[in-house]
Each structure stands twice: as C-alpha cells, then as structure tokens.
C-alpha cells in the first residue's frame, strides 16, 4: 500500500490552476446565458401568453428531467448528425450551450417564484402610473424579486461551477481533465483527485462569501 505523496500533491496545484481560467470562463459564460434565458422563461410563465407557455413548460420539463451528461452528448455528438451546420461547433461551445440550457430551467423556476413572492399591488401601482406590464416588471418587480432570488440563483451557480467538470467528457481541457490526465500518467489517483476537490471547494467558499456580501448589500434597505 503506497503512502500519500505530499510533494506530488502540492506540485499538482500549479498544474491544475493553470487551467482554472478555462473553468471560470466556461462557468461565467454559461451563467450569463442561463440567466438571460431564465428571465425570459420566468416572464412567460408569469404572464402566461397563449402559445408560448406550453413551449416554456416543455423546455423546463426536458432539461430538468434528463441528465446533464446526456444533454451534453446529445448536443455535441447527436445534433451535428441531423444539422451539419453544427459540425463546426467546438467542445467548449457545446459545453457552454449545454450548461446554459440545463441550468436556465432551474433558474427560471427560482426567478418565477421570486416574482410571485412580490405583492401584486406593486405591479398594479406601476400600471396605475401609466407603465406597461413589462416596464412595471423591469422597474418595480424584478429589482425586489432579485433580492429574494439571489440565494437560490447563487446555489444554482455553484452547482453549475461544479458541473463544468463534465466538460472533460467532450474533450475540454479544464481542471477536471488535467487532474485526470495527471492521475492516469502517475497512478497517483488519490492525490490528484484530492487536490482537484480542494480547488473546487475553495472556489465554492469564495463564491459563497460573495453571495453573503451581495445578500447583506441588498438587504440594507429592508
């Protein structure tokens, strides 16, 4: 039974961190796209226009009801067979699109619940001043809903950040892929995956601290 190699484990840290920018860029890009889609989905589910509501509910049902890994494979390996135009899509682009679509379904429900938690009189007051429903939603309701949605959205972002590790299955060279390559070449699996776990843990602690700061800032007025 081999002992734990501290020197090898510490030497892995700069190797893994060299690819941290890929992981963070993937996570941040996916977050922006997912939030944009989620807000539109939440607004449709709130106002429930005919024709769009059923499509949005189907979208959310599919991406919440199927595994993320299956969605990534379907997007990267499956769709290009039906749509030749997608053959030029890179693994990184496929990972961002897959992560965005998957987590937008969860974020949409969080945002919708936050919107519904704001008293209806807020929107009615906005409409009485001459605002359109969308203006009232953007200027009055959404800012209040954001304070309520932040904890849930941040938890979803943390889950998204950890889920970027699945991108290595498409061939994206990020921290999970690099740790796996190092483990396979040295047979030091415990050290490699332990240091990878610690990197993810520290990232989560960092974003959790950011979440608490954001919550305190937005709760000052309340």
RODO-2510 file (C-alpha; in nm, 4 decimals, decimal comma):
residues 222
     n   res          X          Y          Z
     1     x     0,0000     0,0000     0,0000
     2     x     0,1626     0,3270    -0,1136
     3     x     0,1731     0,6258     0,1205
     4     x     0,0339     0,9681     0,0467
     5     x     0,2862     1,1741    -0,1511
     6     x     0,2632     1,5305    -0,0172
     7     x     0,5266     1,6685    -0,2540
     8     x     0,3483     1,5282    -0,5570
     9     x     0,0124     1,6590    -0,4310
    10     x     0,1486     2,0101    -0,3758
    11     x     0,3159     2,0030    -0,7154
    12     x    -0,0213     1,9369    -0,8750
    13     x    -0,1690     2,2661    -0,7530
    14     x     0,0018     2,4978    -1,0061
    15     x    -0,0654     2,2426    -1,2835
    16     x    -0,4376     2,2365    -1,2072
    17     x    -0,4601     2,6126    -1,1526
    18     x    -0,3101     2,6709    -1,4970
    19     x    -0,6436     2,5558    -1,6401
    20     x    -0,8600     2,7369    -1,3867
    21     x    -0,9287     3,0216    -1,6295
    22     x    -1,0961     2,7760    -1,8684
    23     x    -1,3258     2,6520    -1,5924
    24     x    -1,4135     3,0027    -1,4718
    25     x    -1,4688     3,1342    -1,8256
    26     x    -1,6952     2,8394    -1,9005
    27     x    -1,8916     2,8878    -1,5783
    28     x    -1,9290     3,2662    -1,6128
    29     x    -2,0309     3,2460    -1,9802
    30     x    -2,2858     2,9769    -1,9007
    31     x    -2,4205     3,1830    -1,6106
    32     x    -2,4808     3,4909    -1,8274
    33     x    -2,6577     3,2933    -2,0999
    34     x    -2,8551     3,0855    -1,8494
    35     x    -2,9732     3,3940    -1,6598
    36     x    -3,0850     3,5628    -1,9811
    37     x    -3,2857     3,2569    -2,0861
    38     x    -3,4202     3,2070    -1,7330
    39     x    -3,5552     3,5615    -1,7050
    40     x    -3,7390     3,5253    -2,0372
    41     x    -3,8797     3,1879    -1,9316
    42     x    -3,9882     3,3274    -1,5944
    43     x    -4,1648     3,6220    -1,7576
    44     x    -4,3504     3,3902    -1,9951
    45     x    -4,4557     3,1670    -1,7055
    46     x    -4,5677     3,4732    -1,5089
    47     x    -4,7726     3,6433    -1,7826
    48     x    -4,8650     3,3074    -1,9481
    49     x    -4,9192     3,4248    -2,3091
    50     x    -5,1002     3,1748    -2,5279
    51     x    -4,8761     2,9549    -2,7391
    52     x    -4,5526     3,0271    -2,5516
    53     x    -4,6425     2,8948    -2,2073
    54     x    -4,6677     2,5315    -2,3154
    55     x    -4,3360     2,5538    -2,5035
    56     x    -4,1591     2,7008    -2,1996
    57     x    -4,3034     2,4356    -1,9709
    58     x    -4,1876     2,1651    -2,2145
    59     x    -3,8380     2,3198    -2,2244
    60     x    -3,8136     2,3269    -1,8457
    61     x    -3,9525     1,9754    -1,8111
    62     x    -3,6988     1,8324    -2,0577
    63     x    -3,3881     1,9998    -1,9195
    64     x    -3,4844     1,9312    -1,5574
    65     x    -3,5916     1,5750    -1,6331
    66     x    -3,2866     1,4465    -1,8203
    67     x    -2,9240     1,4142    -1,7003
    68     x    -2,6833     1,6923    -1,7891
    69     x    -2,4287     1,4454    -1,9270
    70     x    -2,6873     1,3034    -2,1679
    71     x    -2,7750     1,6564    -2,2805
    72     x    -2,4075     1,7370    -2,3464
    73     x    -2,3604     1,4199    -2,5506
    74     x    -2,6830     1,4815    -2,7407
    75     x    -2,5760     1,8373    -2,8204
    76     x    -2,2145     1,7653    -2,9167
    77     x    -2,2346     1,4208    -3,0734
    78     x    -2,6001     1,3792    -3,1701
    79     x    -2,7293     1,7066    -3,3160
    80     x    -2,4447     1,7521    -3,5710
    81     x    -2,5627     1,4316    -3,7390
    82     x    -2,9005     1,5934    -3,8026
    83     x    -2,7775     1,9501    -3,8540
    84     x    -2,4488     1,9563    -4,0499
    85     x    -2,4103     2,3275    -3,9716
    86     x    -2,3322     2,2303    -3,6109
    87     x    -2,0306     2,0184    -3,7064
    88     x    -1,8076     2,3200    -3,6637
    89     x    -1,9123     2,3628    -3,3006
    90     x    -1,6217     2,3262    -3,0603
    91     x    -1,6344     2,1202    -2,7428
    92     x    -1,6102     2,4376    -2,5344
    93     x    -1,9042     2,5963    -2,7159
    94     x    -2,1092     2,2792    -2,6770
    95     x    -2,0320     2,2704    -2,3040
    96     x    -2,1367     2,6341    -2,2572
    97     x    -2,4594     2,5844    -2,4522
    98     x    -2,5411     2,2628    -2,2674
    99     x    -2,4733     2,4096    -1,9249
   100     x    -2,6699     2,7245    -2,0106
   101     x    -2,9786     2,5377    -2,1290
   102     x    -2,9718     2,2914    -1,8403
   103     x    -2,9360     2,5418    -1,5587
   104     x    -3,1646     2,8026    -1,7140
   105     x    -3,4505     2,5607    -1,6487
   106     x    -3,3731     2,5613    -1,2754
   107     x    -3,3064     2,9349    -1,2606
   108     x    -3,6354     3,0082    -1,4365
   109     x    -3,8311     2,8419    -1,1572
   110     x    -3,6314     3,0299    -0,8940
   111     x    -3,6942     3,3639    -1,0637
   112     x    -4,0614     3,2850    -1,1227
   113     x    -4,1090     3,2014    -0,7547
   114     x    -3,9309     3,5231    -0,6567
   115     x    -4,1562     3,7281    -0,8871
   116     x    -4,4683     3,5672    -0,7431
   117     x    -4,3479     3,6452    -0,3910
   118     x    -4,3635     4,0198    -0,4653
   119     x    -4,7043     4,1574    -0,3743
   120     x    -4,9309     4,2046    -0,6774
   121     x    -5,0126     4,5550    -0,5599
   122     x    -4,6590     4,6574    -0,6608
   123     x    -4,7279     4,5850    -1,0268
   124     x    -5,0786     4,7291    -1,0041
   125     x    -4,9365     5,0532    -0,8665
   126     x    -4,6878     5,0654    -1,1530
   127     x    -4,9661     5,0133    -1,4075
   128     x    -5,1709     5,2916    -1,2478
   129     x    -4,8896     5,5375    -1,3179
   130     x    -4,9013     5,4569    -1,6912
   131     x    -4,6272     5,1962    -1,7099
   132     x    -4,6704     4,8931    -1,9333
   133     x    -4,6640     4,5490    -1,7671
   134     x    -4,3072     4,4902    -1,8884
   135     x    -4,1937     4,8326    -1,7639
   136     x    -4,3512     4,7672    -1,4257
   137     x    -4,1866     4,4279    -1,4129
   138     x    -3,8434     4,5677    -1,5049
   139     x    -3,8525     4,8784    -1,2858
   140     x    -4,0536     4,7665    -0,9837
   141     x    -4,0992     4,3905    -0,9519
   142     x    -3,7706     4,2424    -1,0772
   143     x    -3,5458     4,4551    -0,8502
   144     x    -3,7441     4,3325    -0,5486
   145     x    -3,7515     3,9760    -0,6797
   146     x    -3,3735     3,9797    -0,7304
   147     x    -3,3159     4,0122    -0,3560
   148     x    -3,5288     3,7047    -0,2948
   149     x    -3,3819     3,5050    -0,5823
   150     x    -3,0123     3,5625    -0,5058
   151     x    -2,9657     3,2717    -0,2588
   152     x    -3,1285     3,0214    -0,4921
   153     x    -2,9521     3,1558    -0,8010
   154     x    -2,6166     3,1510    -0,6265
   155     x    -2,6666     2,7916    -0,5164
   156     x    -2,7517     2,7033    -0,8754
   157     x    -2,4387     2,8826    -0,9982
   158     x    -2,2279     2,6820    -0,7545
   159     x    -2,3848     2,3654    -0,8925
   160     x    -2,3111     2,4939    -1,2441
   161     x    -1,9492     2,5603    -1,1493
   162     x    -1,9057     2,2042    -1,0254
   163     x    -2,0860     2,0670    -1,3300
   164     x    -1,8215     2,2176    -1,5600
   165     x    -1,6218     1,9088    -1,4626
   166     x    -1,8410     1,7137    -1,7065
   167     x    -1,6975     1,9159    -1,9941
   168     x    -1,3912     1,6916    -1,9926
   169     x    -1,6099     1,4163    -2,1411
   170     x    -1,6351     1,6329    -2,4544
   171     x    -1,2602     1,6927    -2,4630
   172     x    -1,2458     2,0365    -2,2997
   173     x    -0,9110     2,0873    -2,1275
   174     x    -1,0204     2,2276    -1,7899
   175     x    -0,9147     2,1465    -1,4340
   176     x    -1,1001     1,8135    -1,4190
   177     x    -0,9448     1,6951    -1,7452
   178     x    -0,5953     1,7991    -1,6334
   179     x    -0,6292     1,6248    -1,2964
   180     x    -0,7469     1,3079    -1,4696
   181     x    -0,4522     1,3165    -1,7115
   182     x    -0,2075     1,3638    -1,4245
   183     x    -0,3660     1,0779    -1,2317
   184     x    -0,3559     0,8456    -1,5313
   185     x     0,0108     0,9192    -1,6041
   186     x     0,1348     0,8885    -1,2449
   187     x    -0,1168     0,6398    -1,0987
   188     x    -0,1465     0,8817    -0,8052
   189     x    -0,5246     0,8906    -0,8220
   190     x    -0,5907     0,9853    -0,4612
   191     x    -0,3527     1,2809    -0,4612
   192     x    -0,4757     1,4074    -0,7977
   193     x    -0,8443     1,3937    -0,7210
   194     x    -0,7995     1,5190    -0,3648
   195     x    -0,6228     1,8339    -0,4842
   196     x    -0,8899     1,8798    -0,7508
   197     x    -1,1605     1,8502    -0,4846
   198     x    -0,9842     2,1103    -0,2706
   199     x    -0,9656     2,3535    -0,5636
   200     x    -1,3402     2,3166    -0,6246
   201     x    -1,4058     2,3533    -0,2515
   202     x    -1,2055     2,6758    -0,2279
   203     x    -1,3903     2,8147    -0,5307
   204     x    -1,7238     2,7349    -0,3694
   205     x    -1,6150     2,9004    -0,0431
   206     x    -1,5130     3,2105    -0,2378
   207     x    -1,8444     3,2393    -0,4213
   208     x    -2,0364     3,1666    -0,1014
   209     x    -1,8634     3,4650     0,0582
   210     x    -1,9583     3,6781    -0,2435
   211     x    -2,3185     3,5590    -0,2061
   212     x    -2,3312     3,6653     0,1590
   213     x    -2,1902     4,0068     0,0733
   214     x    -2,4489     4,0529    -0,2020
   215     x    -2,7309     3,9496     0,0298
   216     x    -2,6186     4,1929     0,3000
   217     x    -2,5881     4,4759     0,0470
   218     x    -2,9349     4,4169    -0,0985
   219     x    -3,0961     4,3694     0,2436
   220     x    -2,9699     4,7032     0,3779
   221     x    -3,2832     4,8809     0,2576
   222     x    -3,5019     4,6263     0,4383
***
